[in-house]
């Protein structure tokens, strides 16, 4: 992942206003007000079951809100035509297992669907763009492999390539580093950082607080379906909040360029 896949227009502001979602009589999220600012990388962190994946599903329009509204550039996201919304907001869920025998190139080309009337068009510009997306995510060598044969980490990078192929201005990535080895995980975070610098808005669900502190412009902390803190990582990821939300003792290590924690489980 050596270069960001092209530049984008400055992303529109994405807002969740009073957002909540109920499933089977249980509120997964409620009363969440969150603004995703343009040209920033925002990490969403929190313990298991805090509502992180639910938040991304609401922001992407994948789930219908039980209450509240999602605004994209001031307009109701739910009111936008499906293809238009897909050109603006791209979402990569935590776990995807393709059911069809697409090649990697064909699968990534599906990301062009919002732009083209044919999934596998022959325009050389499209083919060149797909190649760049494959190269930026280090899967160009896998282009002719069947997606059903890929490892979890390989598939994660292919999903990122398909996300880039959409040219969406807002990228929502649910635990994008979870199946990646250390090198590819750092490469992906670096790519996300550069995409934000190019004008996109990037939202990552992360479990690694040190990665969130290092790569993010802003951090949103969820706990029990509620947004309990949001802001710059140096302000939000304070040891007392980490102790309260994550039930671990966090000690900031001195001498680092950004906040780096050492953790110890509470007895």
C-alpha positions in Angstrom: 0.0 0.0 0.0 2.3 2.6 -1.2 0.0 5.5 -2.4 -3.5 6.7 -1.9 -5.9 5.9 -4.7 -6.2 9.3 -6.2 -7.6 12.5 -4.7 -11.2 13.1 -3.9 -13.4 16.2 -3.6 -13.6 17.4 0.0 -16.0 15.1 1.7 -19.3 16.4 2.9 -20.0 16.5 6.6 -21.7 13.3 7.9 -23.9 13.7 11.0 -25.8 11.4 13.2 -28.5 13.4 15.0 -30.2 11.7 18.0 -29.4 8.4 16.5 -30.8 5.2 17.9 -31.5 1.6 16.8 -33.6 -1.0 18.6 -33.4 -4.8 17.8 -35.7 -7.3 19.5 -36.6 -5.0 22.3 -33.0 -3.9 23.1 -31.5 -0.6 22.2 -28.1 -1.2 20.6 -27.5 2.6 20.3 -29.5 5.5 21.6 -29.3 9.3 21.8 -26.1 9.4 19.7 -25.1 12.8 18.3 -21.9 12.6 16.2 -20.4 14.7 13.5 -17.8 13.2 11.1 -15.8 16.2 9.9 -14.4 16.3 6.3 -10.8 15.4 5.7 -10.4 13.7 9.0 -9.8 10.2 10.2 -12.1 9.3 13.1 -11.6 6.1 15.1 -14.5 4.5 17.0 -13.5 2.6 20.0 -15.2 0.8 22.9 -15.6 -2.5 24.6 -17.3 -5.5 23.0 -21.0 -4.9 22.6 -20.7 -1.1 22.9 -22.4 -0.5 19.6 -19.5 0.3 17.3 -20.6 -1.9 14.4 -24.2 -0.7 14.8 -23.0 2.9 14.5 -21.3 2.2 11.2 -24.4 0.5 9.9 -26.5 3.5 10.7 -24.0 6.0 9.3 -23.8 4.0 6.0 -27.6 3.6 5.7 -27.3 -0.2 5.9 -29.6 -0.1 8.9 -32.8 2.0 9.3 -32.7 4.1 12.3 -35.3 3.5 15.0 -35.0 7.2 16.0 -32.9 10.1 14.8 -31.5 11.0 11.4 -28.3 10.7 9.3 -27.4 13.8 7.4 -24.9 13.9 4.5 -24.0 17.4 3.6 -27.1 18.6 5.3 -29.4 16.2 3.4 -31.2 13.2 4.8 -29.1 10.2 3.7 -32.2 7.9 3.7 -33.8 10.1 1.1 -31.0 9.9 -1.4 -31.4 7.4 -4.3 -29.4 4.2 -3.6 -26.8 4.6 -6.3 -26.2 8.3 -5.4 -25.7 7.4 -1.8 -23.3 4.6 -2.8 -21.2 7.1 -4.7 -20.8 9.2 -1.6 -20.5 6.7 1.3 -18.7 3.3 1.2 -19.0 0.8 4.0 -16.8 -2.3 4.6 -18.4 -4.5 7.3 -16.4 -6.5 9.8 -17.0 -9.9 8.2 -17.8 -10.7 4.6 -17.6 -14.1 3.0 -18.3 -13.9 -0.8 -20.7 -16.6 -2.0 -19.9 -16.4 -5.7 -16.8 -17.5 -7.6 -15.7 -14.0 -8.6 -12.1 -13.4 -9.3 -10.5 -10.7 -7.2 -10.5 -8.3 -10.1 -14.2 -8.9 -10.8 -15.1 -8.6 -7.1 -13.2 -5.2 -6.8 -14.9 -4.1 -10.1 -18.3 -4.4 -8.3 -17.2 -1.2 -6.5 -17.8 0.6 -9.8 -21.5 -0.3 -9.8 -22.7 3.1 -8.5 -20.9 4.8 -11.5 -21.6 2.4 -14.4 -24.6 0.7 -16.0 -22.5 -2.4 -16.6 -20.6 -4.1 -13.8 -17.7 -5.3 -16.0 -17.3 -2.4 -18.4 -14.5 -2.3 -20.9 -13.4 1.3 -20.5 -9.6 1.4 -20.2 -10.0 4.2 -17.6 -12.0 1.9 -15.3 -9.5 -0.9 -15.8 -6.6 1.4 -14.9 -8.5 2.6 -11.8 -9.2 -0.9 -10.6 -5.5 -1.8 -11.1 -4.5 1.1 -9.0 -6.9 0.1 -6.2 -5.5 -3.4 -6.3 -2.0 -2.1 -6.2 -2.7 0.3 -3.3 -4.0 -2.5 -1.2 -1.2 -5.0 -2.2 -3.5 -7.5 -3.9 -2.7 -6.9 -7.6 -0.8 -10.2 -7.6 -4.1 -11.9 -6.5 -6.2 -10.3 -9.3 -7.0 -13.7 -11.0 -7.5 -15.7 -7.8 -11.1 -16.7 -6.8 -12.2 -14.7 -3.8 -13.5 -17.9 -2.2 -9.9 -19.2 -2.0 -8.5 -16.2 -0.1 -7.3 -16.1 3.5 -9.0 -13.7 5.9 -6.2 -11.2 5.6 -6.2 -11.3 1.8 -9.9 -10.9 1.7 -9.7 -7.9 4.1 -7.4 -6.2 1.7 -9.6 -7.0 -1.3 -12.6 -5.5 0.5 -10.6 -2.3 1.0 -9.7 -2.3 -2.7 -13.4 -2.6 -3.6 -14.1 0.3 -1.2 -11.5 2.5 -2.9 -13.0 1.5 -6.3 -16.2 3.3 -5.4 -14.4 6.7 -5.2 -16.7 7.5 -2.3 -15.9 10.6 -0.3 -16.8 8.9 3.1 -15.3 5.6 4.0 -16.6 3.5 6.9 -14.4 0.6 7.8 -15.4 -1.9 10.6 -12.3 -3.4 12.2 -10.3 -3.3 8.9 -7.1 -4.5 10.5 -8.6 -7.4 12.4 -7.3 -10.2 10.0 -4.2 -8.5 8.9 -0.6 -9.2 9.8 1.4 -6.4 11.5 2.9 -5.0 8.3 -0.3 -4.9 6.3 -2.2 -3.5 9.3 0.2 -0.6 9.5 0.1 -0.1 5.8 -3.7 0.0 5.8 -3.8 2.6 8.6 -1.2 4.6 6.8 -3.4 4.5 3.6 -6.4 5.5 5.6 -4.4 8.4 7.0 -3.4 9.6 3.5 -7.0 9.2 2.2 -8.2 11.6 4.9 -5.4 13.9 3.9 -6.6 13.9 0.3 -10.0 15.1 1.4 -12.0 12.0 2.3 -13.6 11.4 5.6 -12.5 8.0 7.0 -14.1 6.3 10.0 -12.5 3.2 11.5 -13.7 0.9 14.2 -10.6 -0.1 16.1 -9.7 -2.2 19.2 -6.2 -1.0 19.4 -6.2 2.2 21.4 -2.5 2.9 20.6 -3.3 2.8 16.9 -6.3 5.0 17.4 -4.1 7.5 19.3 -1.4 7.4 16.6 -3.4 7.6 13.4 -6.6 9.5 14.3 -7.6 13.1 14.2 -10.6 12.4 16.4 -11.7 9.5 18.6 -15.3 8.6 19.5 -15.8 6.3 22.5 -18.9 4.2 22.8 -20.0 2.3 26.0 -23.3 0.6 26.5 -24.8 2.0 23.3 -24.0 5.6 24.3 -21.4 8.0 23.1 -19.4 8.9 26.2 -16.6 10.9 24.7 -15.5 12.4 21.4 -12.6 14.6 20.4 -8.9 14.7 19.7 -7.2 11.5 20.9 -4.8 13.4 23.3 -7.9 14.7 25.1 -10.2 11.7 24.9 -7.9 8.8 25.6 -7.1 9.8 29.1 -6.2 7.0 31.6 -9.3 7.7 33.8 -11.6 7.2 30.8 -9.8 4.1 29.6 -10.1 2.7 33.2 -13.8 3.5 33.4 -14.8 2.3 29.9 -12.4 -0.6 29.2 -11.8 -1.8 32.8 -8.0 -1.7 32.4 -5.3 0.4 34.0 -3.7 2.5 31.4 -0.3 4.1 31.9 0.9 6.6 29.3 4.5 5.9 28.4 6.8 8.9 28.3 8.9 10.0 25.3 6.5 8.9 22.5 5.5 11.2 19.7 1.8 10.5 20.5 0.1 8.9 23.4 1.2 5.3 23.9 -0.3 3.2 26.7 0.8 0.2 28.6 -2.2 -1.7 29.9 -2.9 -3.9 32.9 -6.2 -5.7 33.6 -8.0 -4.5 36.7 -8.1 -7.1 39.5 
